[in-house]
Amino acid sequence: MEKLIVEKPERVSWEYDDGADVLDISFGKPQKALSMDLGSGVVVRYLEKSNELVGFTVIGLKSVLRPAK
């Protein structure tokens, strides 16, 4: 896969589900995109034609912010 392109978005929105411990961040207006699991609970969303990054999801955010000792 080619590199993902990150542009400075006009709009950034986010939603956190405390029960599921999932953080979702989106760039720009909502649009159909492909997803790729990067591992460690991170999933990125990007446009197929341009490889532009349009968002990402972090599953298990609490464990990322407070790593096990």
PDB file of N, CA, C and O in Angstrom, chain B, residues numbered from 101:
ATOM      1  N   MET B 101       0.830  -1.177   0.000  1.00  0.00           N
ATOM      2  CA  MET B 101       0.000   0.000   0.000  1.00  0.00           C
ATOM      3  C   MET B 101       0.879   1.247   0.000  1.00  0.00           C
ATOM      4  O   MET B 101       1.933   1.283   0.636  1.00  0.00           O
ATOM      5  N   GLU B 102       0.428   2.261  -0.722  1.00  0.00           N
ATOM      6  CA  GLU B 102       1.137   3.534  -0.732  1.00  0.00           C
ATOM      7  C   GLU B 102       0.937   4.257   0.593  1.00  0.00           C
ATOM      8  O   GLU B 102       0.107   3.858   1.409  1.00  0.00           O
ATOM      9  N   LYS B 103       1.705   5.326   0.801  1.00  0.00           N
ATOM     10  CA  LYS B 103       1.572   6.121   2.019  1.00  0.00           C
ATOM     11  C   LYS B 103       0.200   6.785   2.077  1.00  0.00           C
ATOM     12  O   LYS B 103      -0.366   7.164   1.052  1.00  0.00           O
ATOM     13  N   LEU B 104      -0.327   6.919   3.303  1.00  0.00           N
ATOM     14  CA  LEU B 104      -1.564   7.660   3.487  1.00  0.00           C
ATOM     15  C   LEU B 104      -1.235   9.150   3.485  1.00  0.00           C
ATOM     16  O   LEU B 104      -0.199   9.570   3.999  1.00  0.00           O
ATOM     17  N   ILE B 105      -2.116   9.926   2.912  1.00  0.00           N
ATOM     18  CA  ILE B 105      -1.922  11.368   2.819  1.00  0.00           C
ATOM     19  C   ILE B 105      -2.719  12.042   3.925  1.00  0.00           C
ATOM     20  O   ILE B 105      -3.900  11.754   4.115  1.00  0.00           O
ATOM     21  N   VAL B 106      -2.070  12.934   4.649  1.00  0.00           N
ATOM     22  CA  VAL B 106      -2.734  13.655   5.730  1.00  0.00           C
ATOM     23  C   VAL B 106      -2.749  15.140   5.373  1.00  0.00           C
ATOM     24  O   VAL B 106      -1.704  15.784   5.286  1.00  0.00           O
ATOM     25  N   GLU B 107      -3.940  15.663   5.172  1.00  0.00           N
ATOM     26  CA  GLU B 107      -4.119  17.081   4.888  1.00  0.00           C
ATOM     27  C   GLU B 107      -4.648  17.752   6.151  1.00  0.00           C
ATOM     28  O   GLU B 107      -5.273  17.096   6.984  1.00  0.00           O
ATOM     29  N   LYS B 108      -4.406  19.042   6.299  1.00  0.00           N
ATOM     30  CA  LYS B 108      -4.971  19.776   7.424  1.00  0.00           C
ATOM     31  C   LYS B 108      -6.471  19.895   7.188  1.00  0.00           C
ATOM     32  O   LYS B 108      -6.902  20.568   6.252  1.00  0.00           O
ATOM     33  N   PRO B 109      -7.272  19.241   8.038  1.00  0.00           N
ATOM     34  CA  PRO B 109      -8.720  19.240   7.805  1.00  0.00           C
ATOM     35  C   PRO B 109      -9.364  20.562   8.228  1.00  0.00           C
ATOM     36  O   PRO B 109      -8.889  21.245   9.135  1.00  0.00           O
ATOM     37  N   GLU B 110     -10.459  20.900   7.542  1.00  0.00           N
ATOM     38  CA  GLU B 110     -11.239  22.061   7.936  1.00  0.00           C
ATOM     39  C   GLU B 110     -12.017  21.761   9.213  1.00  0.00           C
ATOM     40  O   GLU B 110     -12.287  22.656  10.013  1.00  0.00           O
ATOM     41  N   ARG B 111     -12.364  20.519   9.388  1.00  0.00           N
ATOM     42  CA  ARG B 111     -13.196  20.127  10.523  1.00  0.00           C
ATOM     43  C   ARG B 111     -12.678  18.812  11.106  1.00  0.00           C
ATOM     44  O   ARG B 111     -12.359  17.876  10.373  1.00  0.00           O
ATOM     45  N   VAL B 112     -12.600  18.761  12.416  1.00  0.00           N
ATOM     46  CA  VAL B 112     -12.253  17.523  13.120  1.00  0.00           C
ATOM     47  C   VAL B 112     -13.378  17.249  14.113  1.00  0.00           C
ATOM     48  O   VAL B 112     -13.743  18.118  14.904  1.00  0.00           O
ATOM     49  N   SER B 113     -13.919  16.048  14.066  1.00  0.00           N
ATOM     50  CA  SER B 113     -14.954  15.681  15.034  1.00  0.00           C
ATOM     51  C   SER B 113     -14.527  14.393  15.723  1.00  0.00           C
ATOM     52  O   SER B 113     -13.791  13.581  15.161  1.00  0.00           O
ATOM     53  N   TRP B 114     -14.997  14.226  16.934  1.00  0.00           N
ATOM     54  CA  TRP B 114     -14.635  13.021  17.675  1.00  0.00           C
ATOM     55  C   TRP B 114     -15.802  12.581  18.530  1.00  0.00           C
ATOM     56  O   TRP B 114     -16.675  13.371  18.890  1.00  0.00           O
ATOM     57  N   GLU B 115     -15.795  11.296  18.845  1.00  0.00           N
ATOM     58  CA  GLU B 115     -16.825  10.703  19.698  1.00  0.00           C
ATOM     59  C   GLU B 115     -16.152   9.615  20.524  1.00  0.00           C
ATOM     60  O   GLU B 115     -15.369   8.821  20.003  1.00  0.00           O
ATOM     61  N   TYR B 116     -16.462   9.586  21.803  1.00  0.00           N
ATOM     62  CA  TYR B 116     -15.900   8.559  22.679  1.00  0.00           C
ATOM     63  C   TYR B 116     -17.038   7.776  23.294  1.00  0.00           C
ATOM     64  O   TYR B 116     -17.962   8.367  23.853  1.00  0.00           O
ATOM     65  N   ASP B 117     -16.992   6.460  23.204  1.00  0.00           N
ATOM     66  CA  ASP B 117     -17.965   5.561  23.821  1.00  0.00           C
ATOM     67  C   ASP B 117     -17.301   4.963  25.057  1.00  0.00           C
ATOM     68  O   ASP B 117     -16.465   4.065  24.951  1.00  0.00           O
ATOM     69  N   ASP B 118     -17.679   5.468  26.228  1.00  0.00           N
ATOM     70  CA  ASP B 118     -17.052   5.023  27.473  1.00  0.00           C
ATOM     71  C   ASP B 118     -17.312   3.547  27.747  1.00  0.00           C
ATOM     72  O   ASP B 118     -16.425   2.837  28.222  1.00  0.00           O
ATOM     73  N   GLY B 119     -18.514   3.086  27.453  1.00  0.00           N
ATOM     74  CA  GLY B 119     -18.852   1.676  27.694  1.00  0.00           C
ATOM     75  C   GLY B 119     -18.015   0.721  26.860  1.00  0.00           C
ATOM     76  O   GLY B 119     -17.594  -0.330  27.343  1.00  0.00           O
ATOM     77  N   ALA B 120     -17.777   1.084  25.622  1.00  0.00           N
ATOM     78  CA  ALA B 120     -16.982   0.244  24.721  1.00  0.00           C
ATOM     79  C   ALA B 120     -15.506   0.629  24.747  1.00  0.00           C
ATOM     80  O   ALA B 120     -14.665  -0.093  24.212  1.00  0.00           O
ATOM     81  N   ASP B 121     -15.186   1.778  25.376  1.00  0.00           N
ATOM     82  CA  ASP B 121     -13.821   2.307  25.438  1.00  0.00           C
ATOM     83  C   ASP B 121     -13.228   2.474  24.041  1.00  0.00           C
ATOM     84  O   ASP B 121     -12.134   1.996  23.742  1.00  0.00           O
ATOM     85  N   VAL B 122     -14.003   3.180  23.184  1.00  0.00           N
ATOM     86  CA  VAL B 122     -13.609   3.393  21.794  1.00  0.00           C
ATOM     87  C   VAL B 122     -13.649   4.890  21.479  1.00  0.00           C
ATOM     88  O   VAL B 122     -14.654   5.559  21.719  1.00  0.00           O
ATOM     89  N   LEU B 123     -12.545   5.401  20.938  1.00  0.00           N
ATOM     90  CA  LEU B 123     -12.456   6.782  20.489  1.00  0.00           C
ATOM     91  C   LEU B 123     -12.457   6.793  18.971  1.00  0.00           C
ATOM     92  O   LEU B 123     -11.672   6.090  18.335  1.00  0.00           O
ATOM     93  N   ASP B 124     -13.351   7.602  18.390  1.00  0.00           N
ATOM     94  CA  ASP B 124     -13.430   7.726  16.940  1.00  0.00           C
ATOM     95  C   ASP B 124     -13.179   9.181  16.573  1.00  0.00           C
ATOM     96  O   ASP B 124     -13.854  10.075  17.084  1.00  0.00           O
ATOM     97  N   ILE B 125     -12.210   9.426  15.687  1.00  0.00           N
ATOM     98  CA  ILE B 125     -11.880  10.771  15.235  1.00  0.00           C
ATOM     99  C   ILE B 125     -12.032  10.804  13.709  1.00  0.00           C
ATOM    100  O   ILE B 125     -11.520   9.946  12.991  1.00  0.00           O
ATOM    101  N   SER B 126     -12.761  11.835  13.242  1.00  0.00           N
ATOM    102  CA  SER B 126     -12.993  11.988  11.801  1.00  0.00           C
ATOM    103  C   SER B 126     -12.505  13.352  11.348  1.00  0.00           C
ATOM    104  O   SER B 126     -12.610  14.340  12.075  1.00  0.00           O
ATOM    105  N   PHE B 127     -11.968  13.390  10.127  1.00  0.00           N
ATOM    106  CA  PHE B 127     -11.485  14.623   9.521  1.00  0.00           C
ATOM    107  C   PHE B 127     -12.402  14.992   8.364  1.00  0.00           C
ATOM    108  O   PHE B 127     -12.687  14.159   7.503  1.00  0.00           O
ATOM    109  N   GLY B 128     -12.862  16.231   8.343  1.00  0.00           N
ATOM    110  CA  GLY B 128     -13.719  16.690   7.253  1.00  0.00           C
ATOM    111  C   GLY B 128     -15.121  16.141   7.348  1.00  0.00           C
ATOM    112  O   GLY B 128     -15.541  15.657   8.400  1.00  0.00           O
ATOM    113  N   LYS B 129     -15.843  16.216   6.248  1.00  0.00           N
ATOM    114  CA  LYS B 129     -17.225  15.755   6.211  1.00  0.00           C
ATOM    115  C   LYS B 129     -17.266  14.227   6.153  1.00  0.00           C
ATOM    116  O   LYS B 129     -16.340  13.606   5.631  1.00  0.00           O
ATOM    117  N   PRO B 130     -18.329  13.615   6.684  1.00  0.00           N
ATOM    118  CA  PRO B 130     -18.451  12.154   6.625  1.00  0.00           C
ATOM    119  C   PRO B 130     -18.480  11.676   5.161  1.00  0.00           C
ATOM    120  O   PRO B 130     -19.138  12.275   4.311  1.00  0.00           O
ATOM    121  N   GLN B 131     -17.761  10.602   4.898  1.00  0.00           N
ATOM    122  CA  GLN B 131     -17.728  10.039   3.556  1.00  0.00           C
ATOM    123  C   GLN B 131     -17.360   8.572   3.602  1.00  0.00           C
ATOM    124  O   GLN B 131     -16.762   8.094   4.567  1.00  0.00           O
ATOM    125  N   LYS B 132     -17.724   7.863   2.547  1.00  0.00           N
ATOM    126  CA  LYS B 132     -17.387   6.446   2.471  1.00  0.00           C
ATOM    127  C   LYS B 132     -15.880   6.297   2.357  1.00  0.00           C
ATOM    128  O   LYS B 132     -15.225   7.032   1.618  1.00  0.00           O
ATOM    129  N   ALA B 133     -15.336   5.335   3.098  1.00  0.00           N
ATOM    130  CA  ALA B 133     -13.891   5.139   3.102  1.00  0.00           C
ATOM    131  C   ALA B 133     -13.568   3.678   3.360  1.00  0.00           C
ATOM    132  O   ALA B 133     -14.408   2.913   3.833  1.00  0.00           O
ATOM    133  N   LEU B 134     -12.351   3.312   3.045  1.00  0.00           N
ATOM    134  CA  LEU B 134     -11.842   1.979   3.362  1.00  0.00           C
ATOM    135  C   LEU B 134     -11.203   2.021   4.745  1.00  0.00           C
ATOM    136  O   LEU B 134     -10.741   3.071   5.190  1.00  0.00           O
ATOM    137  N   SER B 135     -11.180   0.887   5.415  1.00  0.00           N
ATOM    138  CA  SER B 135     -10.565   0.794   6.739  1.00  0.00           C
ATOM    139  C   SER B 135      -9.390  -0.162   6.686  1.00  0.00           C
ATOM    140  O   SER B 135      -9.394  -1.135   5.931  1.00  0.00           O
ATOM    141  N   MET B 136      -8.385   0.130   7.498  1.00  0.00           N
ATOM    142  CA  MET B 136      -7.229  -0.749   7.614  1.00  0.00           C
ATOM    143  C   MET B 136      -6.857  -0.857   9.090  1.00  0.00           C
ATOM    144  O   MET B 136      -6.647   0.152   9.762  1.00  0.00           O
ATOM    145  N   ASP B 137      -6.779  -2.079   9.582  1.00  0.00           N
ATOM    146  CA  ASP B 137      -6.402  -2.343  10.967  1.00  0.00           C
ATOM    147  C   ASP B 137      -4.886  -2.301  11.075  1.00  0.00           C
ATOM    148  O   ASP B 137      -4.184  -3.105  10.461  1.00  0.00           O
ATOM    149  N   LEU B 138      -4.388  -1.348  11.866  1.00  0.00           N
ATOM    150  CA  LEU B 138      -2.942  -1.224  12.044  1.00  0.00           C
ATOM    151  C   LEU B 138      -2.424  -2.061  13.208  1.00  0.00           C
ATOM    152  O   LEU B 138      -1.217  -2.132  13.436  1.00  0.00           O
ATOM    153  N   GLY B 139      -3.327  -2.689  13.937  1.00  0.00           N
ATOM    154  CA  GLY B 139      -2.939  -3.469  15.102  1.00  0.00           C
ATOM    155  C   GLY B 139      -2.973  -2.615  16.352  1.00  0.00           C
ATOM    156  O   GLY B 139      -3.088  -1.392  16.273  1.00  0.00           O
ATOM    157  N   SER B 140      -2.874  -3.246  17.489  1.00  0.00           N
ATOM    158  CA  SER B 140      -2.882  -2.577  18.790  1.00  0.00           C
ATOM    159  C   SER B 140      -4.121  -1.714  18.988  1.00  0.00           C
ATOM    160  O   SER B 140      -4.072  -0.713  19.703  1.00  0.00           O
ATOM    161  N   GLY B 141      -5.223  -2.092  18.365  1.00  0.00           N
ATOM    162  CA  GLY B 141      -6.482  -1.390  18.555  1.00  0.00           C
ATOM    163  C   GLY B 141      -6.662  -0.137  17.723  1.00  0.00           C
ATOM    164  O   GLY B 141      -7.579   0.641  17.985  1.00  0.00           O
ATOM    165  N   VAL B 142      -5.811   0.084  16.723  1.00  0.00           N
ATOM    166  CA  VAL B 142      -5.927   1.281  15.892  1.00  0.00           C
ATOM    167  C   VAL B 142      -6.393   0.891  14.482  1.00  0.00           C
ATOM    168  O   VAL B 142      -5.805   0.031  13.825  1.00  0.00           O
ATOM    169  N   VAL B 143      -7.461   1.550  14.047  1.00  0.00           N
ATOM    170  CA  VAL B 143      -8.003   1.343  12.705  1.00  0.00           C
ATOM    171  C   VAL B 143      -8.040   2.696  12.010  1.00  0.00           C
ATOM    172  O   VAL B 143      -8.583   3.653  12.561  1.00  0.00           O
ATOM    173  N   VAL B 144      -7.473   2.793  10.814  1.00  0.00           N
ATOM    174  CA  VAL B 144      -7.504   4.047  10.058  1.00  0.00           C
ATOM    175  C   VAL B 144      -8.529   3.929   8.936  1.00  0.00           C
ATOM    176  O   VAL B 144      -8.783   2.844   8.412  1.00  0.00           O
ATOM    177  N   ARG B 145      -9.113   5.079   8.578  1.00  0.00           N
ATOM    178  CA  ARG B 145     -10.042   5.152   7.456  1.00  0.00           C
ATOM    179  C   ARG B 145      -9.448   6.102   6.425  1.00  0.00           C
ATOM    180  O   ARG B 145      -8.972   7.186   6.762  1.00  0.00           O
ATOM    181  N   TYR B 146      -9.483   5.676   5.151  1.00  0.00           N
ATOM    182  CA  TYR B 146      -8.881   6.474   4.090  1.00  0.00           C
ATOM    183  C   TYR B 146      -9.673   6.332   2.800  1.00  0.00           C
ATOM    184  O   TYR B 146     -10.409   5.365   2.604  1.00  0.00           O
ATOM    185  N   LEU B 147      -9.506   7.321   1.925  1.00  0.00           N
ATOM    186  CA  LEU B 147     -10.168   7.293   0.629  1.00  0.00           C
ATOM    187  C   LEU B 147      -9.359   6.440  -0.333  1.00  0.00           C
ATOM    188  O   LEU B 147      -8.144   6.598  -0.444  1.00  0.00           O
ATOM    189  N   GLU B 148     -10.029   5.547  -1.018  1.00  0.00           N
ATOM    190  CA  GLU B 148      -9.345   4.604  -1.902  1.00  0.00           C
ATOM    191  C   GLU B 148      -8.608   5.293  -3.052  1.00  0.00           C
ATOM    192  O   GLU B 148      -7.474   4.926  -3.360  1.00  0.00           O
ATOM    193  N   LYS B 149      -9.232   6.280  -3.688  1.00  0.00           N
ATOM    194  CA  LYS B 149      -8.612   6.915  -4.860  1.00  0.00           C
ATOM    195  C   LYS B 149      -7.386   7.752  -4.503  1.00  0.00           C
ATOM    196  O   LYS B 149      -6.384   7.720  -5.217  1.00  0.00           O
ATOM    197  N   SER B 150      -7.461   8.499  -3.407  1.00  0.00           N
ATOM    198  CA  SER B 150      -6.386   9.446  -3.097  1.00  0.00           C
ATOM    199  C   SER B 150      -5.486   9.029  -1.937  1.00  0.00           C
ATOM    200  O   SER B 150      -4.451   9.651  -1.700  1.00  0.00           O
ATOM    201  N   ASN B 151      -5.877   7.982  -1.214  1.00  0.00           N
ATOM    202  CA  ASN B 151      -5.175   7.539   0.001  1.00  0.00           C
ATOM    203  C   ASN B 151      -5.192   8.596   1.100  1.00  0.00           C
ATOM    204  O   ASN B 151      -4.375   8.558   2.020  1.00  0.00           O
ATOM    205  N   GLU B 152      -6.128   9.541   1.001  1.00  0.00           N
ATOM    206  CA  GLU B 152      -6.241  10.587   2.021  1.00  0.00           C
ATOM    207  C   GLU B 152      -6.844  10.014   3.305  1.00  0.00           C
ATOM    208  O   GLU B 152      -7.879   9.348   3.275  1.00  0.00           O
ATOM    209  N   LEU B 153      -6.187  10.280   4.417  1.00  0.00           N
ATOM    210  CA  LEU B 153      -6.671   9.840   5.722  1.00  0.00           C
ATOM    211  C   LEU B 153      -7.896  10.672   6.100  1.00  0.00           C
ATOM    212  O   LEU B 153      -7.831  11.901   6.109  1.00  0.00           O
ATOM    213  N   VAL B 154      -9.021  10.001   6.415  1.00  0.00           N
ATOM    214  CA  VAL B 154     -10.237  10.726   6.778  1.00  0.00           C
ATOM    215  C   VAL B 154     -10.669  10.438   8.213  1.00  0.00           C
ATOM    216  O   VAL B 154     -11.667  10.987   8.681  1.00  0.00           O
ATOM    217  N   GLY B 155      -9.929   9.586   8.911  1.00  0.00           N
ATOM    218  CA  GLY B 155     -10.254   9.337  10.304  1.00  0.00           C
ATOM    219  C   GLY B 155      -9.545   8.114  10.840  1.00  0.00           C
ATOM    220  O   GLY B 155      -8.889   7.369  10.111  1.00  0.00           O
ATOM    221  N   PHE B 156      -9.703   7.931  12.153  1.00  0.00           N
ATOM    222  CA  PHE B 156      -9.166   6.732  12.772  1.00  0.00           C
ATOM    223  C   PHE B 156      -9.939   6.415  14.045  1.00  0.00           C
ATOM    224  O   PHE B 156     -10.615   7.275  14.609  1.00  0.00           O
ATOM    225  N   THR B 157      -9.830   5.197  14.476  1.00  0.00           N
ATOM    226  CA  THR B 157     -10.495   4.691  15.669  1.00  0.00           C
ATOM    227  C   THR B 157      -9.452   4.045  16.562  1.00  0.00           C
ATOM    228  O   THR B 157      -8.567   3.333  16.087  1.00  0.00           O
ATOM    229  N   VAL B 158      -9.565   4.300  17.863  1.00  0.00           N
ATOM    230  CA  VAL B 158      -8.701   3.640  18.843  1.00  0.00           C
ATOM    231  C   VAL B 158      -9.602   2.804  19.740  1.00  0.00           C
ATOM    232  O   VAL B 158     -10.449   3.335  20.458  1.00  0.00           O
ATOM    233  N   ILE B 159      -9.412   1.509  19.690  1.00  0.00           N
ATOM    234  CA  ILE B 159     -10.186   0.568  20.504  1.00  0.00           C
ATOM    235  C   ILE B 159      -9.363   0.257  21.745  1.00  0.00           C
ATOM    236  O   ILE B 159      -8.193  -0.113  21.648  1.00  0.00           O
ATOM    237  N   GLY B 160      -9.983   0.410  22.916  1.00  0.00           N
ATOM    238  CA  GLY B 160      -9.254   0.192  24.166  1.00  0.00           C
ATOM    239  C   GLY B 160      -8.419   1.402  24.529  1.00  0.00           C
ATOM    240  O   GLY B 160      -7.265   1.261  24.934  1.00  0.00           O
ATOM    241  N   LEU B 161      -8.982   2.581  24.391  1.00  0.00           N
ATOM    242  CA  LEU B 161      -8.241   3.821  24.615  1.00  0.00           C
ATOM    243  C   LEU B 161      -7.647   3.907  26.014  1.00  0.00           C
ATOM    244  O   LEU B 161      -6.525   4.385  26.182  1.00  0.00           O
ATOM    245  N   LYS B 162      -8.382   3.451  27.013  1.00  0.00           N
ATOM    246  CA  LYS B 162      -7.886   3.553  28.394  1.00  0.00           C
ATOM    247  C   LYS B 162      -6.578   2.797  28.575  1.00  0.00           C
ATOM    248  O   LYS B 162      -5.698   3.249  29.308  1.00  0.00           O
ATOM    249  N   SER B 163      -6.443   1.667  27.924  1.00  0.00           N
ATOM    250  CA  SER B 163      -5.205   0.891  28.054  1.00  0.00           C
ATOM    251  C   SER B 163      -4.054   1.574  27.322  1.00  0.00           C
ATOM    252  O   SER B 163      -2.892   1.378  27.677  1.00  0.00           O
ATOM    253  N   VAL B 164      -4.367   2.374  26.305  1.00  0.00           N
ATOM    254  CA  VAL B 164      -3.336   3.114  25.583  1.00  0.00           C
ATOM    255  C   VAL B 164      -2.856   4.294  26.441  1.00  0.00           C
ATOM    256  O   VAL B 164      -1.661   4.585  26.493  1.00  0.00           O
ATOM    257  N   LEU B 165      -3.794   4.963  27.107  1.00  0.00           N
ATOM    258  CA  LEU B 165      -3.451   6.121  27.921  1.00  0.00           C
ATOM    259  C   LEU B 165      -2.832   5.744  29.256  1.00  0.00           C
ATOM    260  O   LEU B 165      -2.016   6.487  29.802  1.00  0.00           O
ATOM    261  N   ARG B 166      -3.219   4.592  29.780  1.00  0.00           N
ATOM    262  CA  ARG B 166      -2.676   4.093  31.045  1.00  0.00           C
ATOM    263  C   ARG B 166      -2.134   2.693  30.838  1.00  0.00           C
ATOM    264  O   ARG B 166      -2.795   1.711  31.177  1.00  0.00           O
ATOM    265  N   PRO B 167      -0.955   2.595  30.290  1.00  0.00           N
ATOM    266  CA  PRO B 167      -0.373   1.264  30.035  1.00  0.00           C
ATOM    267  C   PRO B 167      -0.196   0.464  31.332  1.00  0.00           C
ATOM    268  O   PRO B 167       0.003   1.025  32.409  1.00  0.00           O
ATOM    269  N   ALA B 168      -0.276  -0.849  31.192  1.00  0.00           N
ATOM    270  CA  ALA B 168      -0.074  -1.724  32.358  1.00  0.00           C
ATOM    271  C   ALA B 168       1.345  -1.567  32.891  1.00  0.00           C
ATOM    272  O   ALA B 168       2.297  -1.399  32.129  1.00  0.00           O
ATOM    273  N   LYS B 169       1.463  -1.626  34.198  1.00  0.00           N
ATOM    274  CA  LYS B 169       2.789  -1.500  34.835  1.00  0.00           C
ATOM    275  C   LYS B 169       3.462  -2.830  34.971  1.00  0.00           C
ATOM    276  O   LYS B 169       4.579  -2.907  35.483  1.00  0.00           O
TER     277      LYS B 169
END
